[in-house]
Amino acid sequence: MAAITPGQPLVTIKLLPTLVHFECIGEQSYEHTIIRFNKMYASLKACNIWDVLIEGKTSKRLSVLDSYNAIKYIQEELGRDGSKLRIAFLDERSTGFEHNVFAENVASNRGLCLRFFRDRQNALCWLRKTPVSQLPSESHQV
């Protein structure tokens, strides 16, 4: 279990007119991911905006098992709110993007609308509901 420093921000939150922008910072572990999610979910419920841009700015990725468990936890906690949520996850890290294919598939199989992107503009276009036929998932272009 990772040690979590009290007061460590882990996520910054910006409320924009049509979406909520979260930036994940600091350490990365399953525990950190759950703390981030709980903060994000509270913000989403408070503002009732369900289109989300998440920027991954952590230095390491979750293991495959931790990714699966985190997505499972998130889907279970969201309940019916999961059907309202659309998440564009921006991952500009130079390596390891193929791991996102797994996470995207797990999320899809659990009924969550999550897409991974390398490019901010493509992520924002997808959130604006640009037709999928014009915008293939970047996670499948590894």
C-alpha positions, -999 to 999 in steps of 0.1 A, spaced: 0 0 0 14 34 -10 19 60 17 -2 91 11 9 124 24 -19 144 41 -28 175 21 -12 161 -11 -34 175 -39 -32 146 -63 -57 162 -86 -65 198 -97 -99 207 -109 -111 234 -134 -147 239 -141 -152 250 -177 -186 259 -193 -193 225 -209 -168 202 -191 -148 196 -161 -110 194 -165 -90 173 -140 -52 171 -139 -38 141 -121 -5 150 -105 19 135 -80 24 99 -71 5 70 -88 -9 39 -71 -42 22 -68 -48 41 -35 -40 74 -51 -63 67 -80 -92 60 -57 -86 92 -38 -85 111 -70 -117 95 -83 -135 103 -50 -125 140 -53 -135 140 -90 -168 123 -85 -178 148 -57 -170 177 -80 -190 162 -109 -221 156 -86 -218 192 -72 -217 209 -107 -238 183 -125 -215 183 -155 -206 148 -168 -182 155 -197 -147 152 -184 -112 158 -196 -86 141 -174 -49 148 -180 -25 122 -167 6 139 -154 19 112 -131 53 98 -137 43 61 -137 13 41 -147 -8 17 -127 -2 -20 -132 -27 -39 -153 -42 -55 -122 -45 -21 -104 -61 -6 -136 -87 -33 -137 -94 -30 -99 -96 8 -101 -120 7 -131 -142 -19 -113 -143 2 -81 -151 34 -101 -179 17 -121 -194 3 -89 -193 36 -71 -208 55 -100 -238 33 -102 -264 50 -125 -243 81 -128 -219 60 -149 -243 62 -179 -241 101 -178 -203 102 -177 -180 107 -208 -143 107 -200 -116 118 -224 -83 108 -209 -53 128 -223 -21 108 -219 9 126 -236 35 104 -220 60 91 -246 58 54 -236 33 29 -224 3 41 -243 -6 5 -252 -16 0 -216 -45 24 -223 -60 -1 -247 -66 -25 -219 -80 2 -196 -103 15 -223 -116 -20 -230 -122 -28 -193 -141 5 -189 -162 -2 -221 -170 -38 -209 -182 -23 -176 -204 2 -193 -182 33 -189 -176 58 -217 -139 63 -216 -115 71 -244 -78 77 -243 -60 104 -264 -25 116 -271 -37 149 -285 -57 175 -266 -76 188 -296 -88 153 -305 -99 147 -269 -119 179 -269 -134 172 -303 -146 138 -290 -161 154 -259 -179 178 -282 -195 147 -298 -176 147 -331 -188 116 -348 -168 85 -339 -165 76 -376 -144 107 -380 -124 102 -349 -110 67 -342 -99 60 -307 -62 69 -304 -57 41 -279 -62 16 -308 -35 33 -329 -5 20 -310 
